[in-house]
Amino acid sequence: MKNLIFILLVFLLHSCATLLNNEYTILTVYTDKPTRIKYENFDLAVNEKQGILVKRGPEPLIIEAKQDSLEKTFILSPRLSSTLWFNVYNYGIGLIVDHFSPKKYAYQKEFYLDFKTSNPKPEKFLPQRKGQLYLNYSIPFFNWFSMSPINEGRKQSVGFFGTDLGADYNYKNNKFVSLNYGFLIDFPMPLLLPLEYFYSYESMNAEYYSISDNIRLKNISLGYGLSFNKNDWRYHHIDWFSPDGDVEQSVDYYSREKQQGMLGLNLNVQWRLKKHFHLGLNYRPGIYRLYPNSGFGYEHNASIGLIWKFKILK
């Protein structure tokens, strides 16, 4: 009985940050040219990228940096370590121990020393430069469609999932051009599970090609351009029958489909979350129909999703 009580006390009173975190943590420093830095008891040179060893604690990390004839002091504020969240598994009791431990603190894992501003806080990301090329892949998570199929009236739908492939080329330090191809669907659930419909329903999807010019403002970019959208609307009529007079089965015996090719705009906003990850919002309004008959009209598709970007040309 005593052993059981001891085991339960160890399980409940252990602290995640104190157990999982080391006394020191490794940070990555980026610069645009060779820089000399001093912090705590360290004095070292950074040539564009350097990992540094930092002791955890509640005090800000002060970095004295010298680049050519410029000198600047950078201050990196501590924050609570993400390992504190693991205390949910001991019902939060481990927070009592972690509260008194310096191991509960962490710093921004990567940062850029920018000598061009007066802000003492290091930048979160290394700035992108002219001539760089990025490939990107996105999974549009939430989609919104508005279509006007011929002789069907206005149709709207929301749903989940799709795919997007693209490339970004920086023609200036703060500007880039994007080419993208994507496909959106209105799957009714945020999880890809098999579905069986018990009633007639409509579905929508869109295939698009787009080009946009983008301006980068810190960690947010705004884009505008042109798009070609192939919008598809379908009506699925579900009928029920009983082949043996007992068990009923459903069959999609009639599906009405109409497609429209639309020329329009491409508007987007991207927010950089991590080194390779962005959150993107895209809106593609179609304003001129190419087929099945030509003329002005309005349809759109819009999506929100995560974007992975990887540099392939420095």
N, C-alpha and C positions, 0 to 999 in steps of 0.2 A: 504493500500500500504506500509506504514512504517513497519507494522508487517511482511509483506512478505519479505521485504528487510532485516529485522533483522533475520528472520529465515534462509534466504539464506546465510547471513554472518556467522551465527553460524555454518551452515553446511560446508561452504567452509573453514573457518578459524580454525575449531577445529583440534587439533593435536592428533593423535592416541596414540603415546607412552606416552604423558603426561596424557591422560585420562585413558588409559588401564593399565599402569604400576603403581605399588605401589612404594613408596620411597625406600622400602627395598625388597630384593628378597631372596629366600631360596635356598641354595646350599647344595649338599650332599658330604660329605668327607668320603673316604674309606681309611683304613689302614690295614696292615696285623697283627698288634698287638697293644695293648693299647698305645696311644700316647697323649701327652699333647700339646695343641696348644694355641697360643695367636695371636689375630688379632684385629685391631681397639681397642675397649675397652673391649673385651671379653677374658676370660681365661677359658678353659674348657677341659675335657677329651674326647677322641674319642676311643671307643672300637669297632674297625672294621668298623662301619658305624655310621655317625652322621649328622643330618641336622643342618646347621648354618645360622644365619640371617646376611645378608650383605647389607650395604647401597650402592645404585647405585651411580656411579660417574665416571669421566674420569681418576681417579688415579688407578694404579695397586693395587690389594689386596695383602698385604704382610702378610704371615703367618709364625710365629716363632713356630717351632715344635721340640719336644723332645721325643725321643723314647729310653728307657733304658739309655745308656750313650751317645747316639748320639744326636746331635743337628743340625738342618738344617733350612735354610730360603727358603720358597717357594714363588714365585711371580706369581700371576694370573692376566693376562692382561685383561682389559675391551674390549668389542666389542659392536657394535651397536645392539640394540634389534630388533628382528624379527617383532615386532609390527609396526616398521617404514614403512614396506611394505603396511600396510593398508591405508597409506596416498594416495595410488593410487585412492581411492574412492573420495577424495576431490581434485583430479587433482594435488596432490603434494603440495598444498598450506599449509597444516598442517605441512610440514617440516620446515617452517619458525619458527613456535612456538617451535617445537621439537628441533630445532638446539640449543636453549638456555636452554634446560631443561636437568638436570642430569638423568631424568628418561629414556632418550633414550639409556642409557647404560645397558649392561647385562654382566654376566660372564658365564663361562663354568658351566653348571648345575651340573655335577658330575665330580669328579676328585679323583685320587689316590695319596697319599703321599708316594713316593718311596725314601727310604734312601740309596738305593744301587747304585745310580748314582749321579754325580756331577751337573746334570742339575737342575736349580732352578725352572723350569716350571713343575708343577704337571702333572702326566700322565693322559691321558683322560679316560682310563678304568682300572678297577681292573684286575690284571693279573690272568689268569687261572692257576689252580694248578693240580698236579698229582692226579689221582683218581676221577676227576669230569666227569660226564656223561651228555651229552647234546642231546636233541632231536631237529631235525630241519625240517622245511618245506619250500619248495621253489616253487615259480611260475616262471619257465623259460619264460622270456618274448619274447626274440628273438632267433630263432633257425635256424641252417644251416645244410643241409643234402647233402651228396654225396654218391650215391649208384651205384652199377653195377649189376642190375638184369640179370639173365641168358638170353642170346640172345637179350638183349635190349640195350646194350651199356651203357656208363656213363650217369647217371642222377643226376641233382643237383636241389635243391630247398631251398628257405628261407621262413620263416613264423613265426607265433607267437603262444604262449601259450603252456602249458603243466603242469606237476606237478611232484614234487620230495619229497620223504620222506626219512629221514636218521637219523643216530645216530653218535655222536662223543664221543670217550673215550680218555681222557688224560692219557697216560701211562708215560709221563714225563711232567714237567712244560711247556716246549715249544714244545712238540710233541703230536700228537693225531692220532688215527686211525679212519677212517670213513667207514660206510656201507650205501649204498644208493640204492634206487629203484626209477625209474622215467619213465615218458612217455612224448614224445614230438610230436607235430603236426605242420603242416605247414599252419595253418589258414592264409589266405592272408591279413587280416586286423588286426590292433592292438586293435580293438573293437569287442566284440562278438555280431555280428549282423547277422540276417538271410541272406543267400546268395542264389541267383538263377543263375546258369550258363547258358550262351547262346551258348556255344561252348564246344567241347571236351577238356578235361584237364587231367593232371596228379596230383597225390597227394602222399605225403610221410609222414610216421610217424615212430617212433622208441621207443621201450621199452628196458630198460637197467637195469642191476644189476652191481654194482661196489664196489670195496674195494680200499682204498688208505691210504697211510702213509703220514702224513702232518707235516711240520715244521712251527712254528709260529715265525715271525720276526716283533716284535712290533704289529702293527695293520694289517699286511698282512700275510697270510699263503699260502704256496706253497705245493701242493700235487701231488703224483704220485702213480699209482697202476694199477690194472687190471679191465677189464670190459667185460661183455657179452652183445651183442646188438642184438635184434630181429628187423631187419630193414624190413619195408614193403613199397612196391611201387605198385601203382595202376594206371591204365589207365581207364578213364571214357569217354565213347563215348556218346555224346548227340545227339539225333535225334529230329527233329521237325515234328509234324503232325497237321492236322486240322480236328478234329472230326466232326465238323458241317459245314466245308467249309468256315468258317469265322474267328474264333479265333484260332490262333496257340498255341500249348502247347508243352513243352519239356519233354522228358523222357530219363532217363539214362537206356538204354536197354541192354548195354553191358559193363562189367567192367572186365579188365584183371588184375590179382593180382599176385605178386611174392614176396616171403619172403626169407630172408637170415639170418642165425644165424652166428654172427661173434664174435670171440674172439679177444681181443685187449687190448689197454692201456686206462688208465684214467688219465688225466692231468687236474689240476685245480688251479685257483688262487682265493683267497677270500680277500676282503678288508672290514674291520670292520668299519661301518659308525656310528652306535649307539650301545647302550648297547645290544640290541637283534637283530639288523639288520646288515646284511652283503650284499655286492654286489659280486656275484660269476660269474666266467667265467670257463666253463667246455668244454674240448675237449676229445672226445672218438674215437680214430682211431681204426677200426677193421682191423686186418692183417691176420687172418686165418678163412676161411669159414668152418663151421661145416655141414651146410645143405643149399640148397638141394643136393649139392655135395661138397665134402671136397677139400681143397686146399688153397694155399696162394692167397691173393687178398687184395684189399684196399677199405674200405668204412669208412665213419665217420659221426658222428653227434656232433654238438657243440651248446652250449646255453649260454645265458647271462640272469641273473635274480636276484631278491632279495631273501635273505634267512633269515628266522626267526629262532633263536636259543634260546632254553630255558633249563636252567639247572635243572635236576631232581635228581642228586646225587652229593652232595658236597664233 
